[in-house]
Amino acid sequence: MHPSEHERVLVIPHLSAGRSPIEYGAIRRSANQVRAATAALIALVSTGFAVFGSAPYAIPYAIGATIVTIDALYRQNHGDSATAPLLIDITVIGATMVVGGASPSVQVAALAYAIVAISVLLPPRQTGVLMLYTLVWASTVMAMGGSGLHTFADRGAFDGFLTIVMLADVAALMAGATRNLLAVQDRQQELLEQERRTVEVKNEFVSMVSHELRTPITGISGFAETLLEHWRDLPPSEIDEFLAILRGEADHLGNLVEDILVIPRLEAGQLRFHLEQVTVADVAATVAEMVLDSSTTVEIDLPVYVTVWSDPARLRQILRNLMENARKYGGNEVFVSGEERREGTYTVIVADDGPGIAEADRERIFEHFEQLSKGDARLEQGVGLGLPIARKLARAMGGDLWYEDRFPVGAAFCFTLDLVKETERVPSPMDAATGM
């Protein structure tokens, strides 16, 4: 099976056979800064031993460390693989110890550095080749007994210095590998937590959608069956009532399906908007009549002359979701008003006289499938998509949608629309009749 365009495949990073424990590209700059600093220190100290300590064995170390320093400075911003710098390090270290000699402790420290560096910076396929190359150099140095340039001067301090520096490099590499592996583990844990949350949201969504779809479908099925079996025996008024209920349930089902489908279309950029001049008062009155019943008092205070640029279908969807939200979670009254808070835009306000929304929940309510009550404890219908959809639609049409407290009580949801300029306005039949 192939995932569809809307499915997301969770990819958890792991150490596969084709990658190294530490991603060289991510640490290239810092790793080469440490490499350059270490090599420069060895070059400086070796030069001091050669010049002031009359130690000819230190000259090859000074030259080799200088070569590594130059290469490390260059590779801070060049190269995506650790193979080349490691190859240079191993070659320079091996050649330097052959020429300049090295005590057993230096040889062991150098070998440890090469093995650790190769193991943590290279993928397995390249590790074996460089390990073999390292062993060739190690065998050569051991075969020569680490003699190099002989001197009767005591070189214990110099070899001790080299041993400490190389072991410090080993420690730095091990620390870097540990940090990298811990970061991978943290990322894995984060992705697993995201996957768990995704499963929870999916299950919650399926549960809510199943409940919401079942309600209108059950109503439609029940009333349709009653009409089919008994329509000849029912009075016309009761048939009209049943048909009105069927239409209402079908509208509710259609609105629910539209809400479920609109978000992926918005996120995929496939939802087209047809902006035209719309009178907000007319759209608000139509939606209120459709959404609010006799148990809810509605007050619409929108000037009939206010005309905005909007997609009528999407404006109705925003107002429908906000009015349904006010009916479900507000009190017994819904207030729809508007004002020009900023020049060129019109702010529409849908408010209620309910308890309002706690400050901690004012952003969460705009997330998908979020409701103030969930699961079996939910007191109202809905799948938690109304407010996210309304905000996304408002923003897609160039405006915004947000929550405000209503004084003295209640909640207010505000969204903005672009006003139609007088020079752009197309006269309506009412304007012609009034001479405007």
MOTAPE-V946827 format. One record per pair of residues at least 6 apart in sequence whose C-alpha atoms are under 8 Angstrom apart, sorted by the first residue. I is the first residue (numbers start at 1). J is the second residue. D is the distance in Angstrom with one decimal. If there is no record, write none. Layout:
# MOTAPE-V946827
I,J,D / I,J,D
This chain:
# MOTAPE-V946827
3,9,7.7 / 6,264,7.6 / 10,191,7.7 / 10,195,7.5 / 12,187,7.9 / 12,188,5.8 / 12,191,6.7 / 13,184,6.9 / 13,187,7.7 / 13,188,6.7 / 14,184,7.4 / 15,21,6.4 / 17,123,7.0 / 17,124,6.5 / 17,125,8.0 / 18,123,5.8 / 18,124,6.9 / 18,125,7.4 / 19,122,7.3 / 19,123,4.7 / 19,124,7.4 / 20,119,7.9 / 20,120,6.2 / 20,121,5.6 / 20,122,4.9 / 20,123,4.1 / 20,124,7.1 / 21,119,7.9 / 21,120,5.3 / 21,121,6.6 / 21,122,7.6 / 21,123,7.5 / 21,177,6.9 / 21,180,7.5 / 21,181,7.3 / 22,120,5.8 / 22,121,5.6 / 22,176,7.8 / 22,177,6.1 / 22,180,6.1 / 22,181,7.8 / 23,121,7.1 / 24,80,6.8 / 24,81,6.3 / 24,82,6.2 / 24,121,6.3 / 25,80,5.4 / 25,81,7.1 / 28,75,7.6 / 28,76,6.1 / 28,77,7.7 / 28,80,7.8 / 29,75,7.6 / 29,76,4.4 / 29,77,6.6 / 30,76,7.5 / 31,76,8.0 / 32,72,5.0 / 32,73,6.8 / 32,75,6.6 / 32,76,5.5 / 33,72,7.0 / 33,73,7.1 / 33,76,6.9 / 35,68,7.9 / 35,69,7.2 / 35,72,6.1 / 36,68,7.0 / 36,69,4.6 / 36,70,7.4 / 36,71,8.0 / 36,72,5.1 / 36,73,6.2 / 37,69,7.4 / 38,165,7.3 / 39,65,4.8 / 39,66,6.7 / 39,68,6.1 / 39,69,5.3 / 40,65,6.4 / 40,66,6.5 / 40,69,5.7 / 42,61,7.4 / 42,62,6.8 / 42,65,6.1 / 42,162,7.5 / 43,61,6.7 / 43,62,4.2 / 43,63,7.0 / 43,64,7.7 / 43,65,5.0 / 43,66,5.8 / 44,62,7.0 / 45,62,7.8 / 46,58,5.0 / 46,59,6.6 / 46,61,6.1 / 46,62,5.0 / 46,158,8.0 / 47,58,6.8 / 47,59,6.6 / 47,62,5.6 / 49,55,5.7 / 49,58,6.2 / 49,158,7.7 / 50,56,5.6 / 50,57,7.4 / 50,58,5.3 / 50,59,5.9 / 55,151,7.5 / 55,153,7.4 / 56,100,7.9 / 56,149,7.0 / 56,151,7.8 / 57,99,7.8 / 57,100,4.6 / 57,101,6.9 / 57,148,7.4 / 57,149,5.4 / 57,150,7.3 / 57,151,7.6 / 58,100,6.6 / 59,100,7.5 / 60,96,5.5 / 60,99,6.7 / 60,100,5.7 / 61,96,5.8 / 61,97,8.0 / 61,100,7.0 / 64,92,5.7 / 64,93,7.2 / 64,96,6.4 / 65,92,7.9 / 68,88,7.3 / 68,89,6.7 / 68,92,7.7 / 71,85,7.5 / 72,85,7.6 / 75,85,7.9 / 82,121,6.2 / 82,122,6.6 / 83,122,7.0 / 83,126,7.9 / 86,114,7.8 / 86,117,7.6 / 86,118,7.3 / 87,130,7.4 / 90,114,6.7 / 90,134,6.5 / 90,137,8.0 / 91,137,7.7 / 93,110,7.5 / 94,137,5.5 / 94,138,7.1 / 94,141,7.1 / 95,137,7.9 / 97,141,6.6 / 97,146,6.8 / 97,148,7.0 / 98,140,7.5 / 98,141,5.5 / 98,144,7.3 / 98,146,6.6 / 98,147,7.6 / 98,148,5.6 / 99,148,4.7 / 99,149,6.3 / 100,147,7.5 / 100,148,4.6 / 100,149,5.2 / 101,146,4.5 / 101,147,4.7 / 101,148,3.8 / 101,149,6.2 / 101,150,7.8 / 102,146,4.9 / 102,147,6.8 / 102,148,7.5 / 102,159,7.0 / 103,146,6.2 / 103,159,6.5 / 104,146,7.6 / 105,159,7.6 / 105,160,7.9 / 105,163,6.3 / 106,159,6.2 / 106,160,7.6 / 106,162,6.3 / 106,163,4.9 / 106,166,8.0 / 107,138,7.7 / 109,163,5.7 / 109,166,5.7 / 109,167,5.8 / 110,163,7.8 / 110,166,6.2 / 110,167,8.0 / 111,134,7.7 / 111,138,7.2 / 112,167,7.8 / 112,170,7.0 / 113,166,6.4 / 113,167,7.0 / 113,169,6.7 / 113,170,5.1 / 114,134,7.2 / 115,131,6.9 / 116,170,6.6 / 116,173,7.1 / 116,174,7.5 / 117,170,7.6 / 117,173,6.6 / 118,127,6.0 / 118,130,7.1 / 118,131,7.3 / 119,127,6.5 / 120,173,7.6 / 120,177,6.4 / 201,369,7.4 / 204,369,7.9 / 204,375,7.2 / 205,369,6.5 / 205,383,6.9 / 207,375,7.8 / 208,375,7.5 / 208,382,7.3 / 208,383,5.5 / 209,383,6.2 / 212,256,8.0 / 212,381,6.6 / 212,382,6.6 / 212,383,7.4 / 213,253,6.8 / 213,256,7.9 / 216,249,5.1 / 216,250,7.0 / 216,252,7.1 / 216,253,6.1 / 217,249,7.6 / 217,253,7.7 / 219,246,7.3 / 219,249,6.9 / 220,246,5.5 / 220,249,6.4 / 220,250,7.3 / 223,242,6.4 / 223,246,6.9 / 224,246,7.6 / 227,239,7.4 / 227,242,7.8 / 231,239,7.0 / 259,385,6.8 / 259,386,7.2 / 259,389,7.1 / 260,385,7.4 / 262,271,7.5 / 262,389,7.5 / 263,389,6.5 / 263,392,8.0 / 265,271,5.3 / 266,392,7.6 / 266,393,8.0 / 273,311,5.8 / 273,314,8.0 / 273,397,7.6 / 274,310,7.4 / 274,311,5.1 / 275,309,5.8 / 275,310,4.6 / 275,311,4.5 / 275,312,7.6 / 276,308,7.9 / 276,309,5.3 / 276,310,5.5 / 276,311,6.2 / 276,312,7.5 / 277,307,6.1 / 277,308,5.6 / 277,309,4.9 / 277,310,6.6 / 277,420,7.0 / 277,425,7.6 / 277,426,7.8 / 278,307,5.4 / 278,308,5.4 / 278,309,6.2 / 278,310,6.4 / 278,311,8.0 / 278,312,6.7 / 279,304,6.7 / 279,305,7.1 / 279,306,6.0 / 279,307,4.6 / 279,308,6.5 / 280,302,7.2 / 280,304,7.5 / 280,306,6.7 / 280,307,6.5 / 280,308,7.1 / 281,300,7.6 / 281,301,7.9 / 281,302,5.2 / 281,303,6.5 / 281,304,5.6 / 281,306,7.7 / 282,304,7.5 / 283,312,7.8 / 283,315,7.7 / 283,316,6.4 / 284,300,7.6 / 284,316,7.5 / 284,319,6.8 / 284,336,7.7 / 285,300,7.3 / 287,316,6.5 / 287,319,6.8 / 287,320,6.0 / 288,298,7.4 / 288,320,7.6 / 288,323,7.2 / 291,320,6.7 / 291,323,7.1 / 291,324,6.5 / 292,298,7.7 / 292,323,7.6 / 292,324,7.6 / 292,327,7.2 / 295,332,7.1 / 296,327,7.2 / 296,332,5.0 / 296,333,5.6 / 296,334,7.2 / 297,332,6.2 / 297,333,4.6 / 297,334,6.2 / 298,333,5.7 / 298,334,4.7 / 298,335,5.9 / 298,336,7.7 / 299,333,7.8 / 299,334,6.3 / 299,335,4.9 / 299,336,6.2 / 300,335,6.0 / 300,336,4.7 / 300,337,6.0 / 301,335,7.7 / 301,336,6.0 / 301,337,4.7 / 301,338,7.2 / 302,336,7.3 / 302,337,5.3 / 302,338,5.9 / 306,419,7.7 / 307,419,6.2 / 307,420,5.7 / 307,425,8.0 / 308,346,7.6 / 308,417,6.3 / 308,418,5.6 / 308,419,4.3 / 308,420,5.0 / 309,417,6.7 / 309,418,5.5 / 309,419,6.2 / 309,420,6.1 / 310,397,7.0 / 310,417,7.1 / 310,418,7.8 / 314,393,6.9 / 317,390,7.2 / 318,389,7.5 / 318,390,4.7 / 318,391,7.9 / 318,393,7.2 / 318,394,7.5 / 319,350,7.9 / 319,390,7.9 / 321,386,5.0 / 321,387,6.7 / 321,390,6.7 / 322,350,6.6 / 322,386,7.2 / 322,387,7.0 / 322,390,7.4 / 322,413,7.3 / 323,334,7.4 / 323,350,6.9 / 325,386,7.4 / 325,387,7.9 / 326,334,6.5 / 326,350,7.7 / 326,351,6.8 / 326,352,5.7 / 327,333,7.9 / 327,334,7.2 / 327,352,7.9 / 328,380,6.2 / 328,381,8.0 / 329,354,6.8 / 329,380,8.0 / 330,352,5.3 / 330,353,5.8 / 330,354,3.8 / 330,355,6.7 / 330,356,7.3 / 330,410,6.9 / 330,411,7.4 / 331,352,6.2 / 331,353,4.9 / 331,354,4.1 / 331,355,7.5 / 331,410,7.9 / 332,352,7.7 / 332,353,6.9 / 332,354,7.6 / 333,352,5.7 / 333,353,6.0 / 334,350,7.1 / 334,351,5.8 / 334,352,4.6 / 334,353,7.1 / 335,349,7.8 / 335,350,5.8 / 335,351,5.0 / 335,352,6.0 / 336,348,7.3 / 336,349,5.6 / 336,350,4.6 / 336,351,6.4 / 337,348,6.0 / 337,349,5.2 / 337,350,6.7 / 338,346,6.9 / 338,347,5.4 / 338,348,4.3 / 338,349,5.6 / 339,346,5.9 / 339,347,5.4 / 339,348,6.8 / 340,346,4.7 / 340,347,6.0 / 341,347,6.6 / 344,418,6.1 / 344,419,5.4 / 344,420,7.9 / 344,421,7.8 / 345,416,6.3 / 345,417,5.5 / 345,418,4.4 / 345,419,5.0 / 346,416,5.5 / 346,417,5.3 / 346,418,6.2 / 346,419,5.9 / 347,414,6.4 / 347,415,5.5 / 347,416,4.4 / 347,417,6.5 / 348,414,5.5 / 348,415,5.4 / 348,416,6.2 / 348,417,7.9 / 349,412,6.3 / 349,413,5.7 / 349,414,4.5 / 349,415,6.7 / 350,412,5.6 / 350,413,5.3 / 350,414,6.5 / 351,406,7.1 / 351,410,7.0 / 351,411,5.5 / 351,412,4.1 / 351,413,6.3 / 352,406,7.9 / 352,410,5.3 / 352,411,5.7 / 352,412,6.6 / 353,406,8.0 / 353,409,5.8 / 353,410,4.2 / 353,411,6.9 / 354,409,6.6 / 354,410,4.4 / 354,411,6.7 / 355,409,6.4 / 355,410,5.2 / 355,411,7.3 / 356,405,6.9 / 356,406,7.8 / 356,409,6.7 / 356,410,4.4 / 356,411,4.4 / 357,405,8.0 / 357,411,6.7 / 361,372,7.8 / 362,403,7.0 / 364,370,6.8 / 365,371,6.3 / 365,372,7.4 / 365,384,7.9 / 365,387,6.9 / 365,388,7.6 / 366,387,5.5 / 366,388,4.6 / 366,391,7.5 / 367,385,7.9 / 367,387,8.0 / 367,388,5.8 / 368,384,6.2 / 368,385,5.6 / 368,388,6.0 / 369,383,5.7 / 369,384,4.0 / 369,385,5.5 / 370,383,7.7 / 370,384,4.8 / 370,385,7.4 / 371,383,7.8 / 371,384,5.3 / 373,379,7.2 / 390,401,7.4 / 391,400,6.4 / 391,401,5.0 / 391,402,7.5 / 391,415,8.0 / 394,400,5.2 / 394,401,6.2 / 394,415,6.7 / 394,416,7.2 / 394,417,7.7 / 395,401,7.3 / 397,417,7.8 / 398,417,7.4 / 398,418,7.7 / 399,415,6.9 / 399,416,5.0 / 399,417,5.6 / 399,418,7.4 / 400,415,5.4 / 400,416,5.7 / 401,413,7.0 / 401,414,5.5 / 401,415,4.1 / 401,416,6.8 / 402,413,5.8 / 402,414,5.5 / 402,415,6.6 / 403,411,7.4 / 403,412,5.9 / 403,413,4.7 / 403,414,6.3 / 404,411,6.4 / 404,412,5.1 / 404,413,6.2 / 404,414,7.4 / 405,411,5.2 / 405,412,5.9 / 406,412,5.6
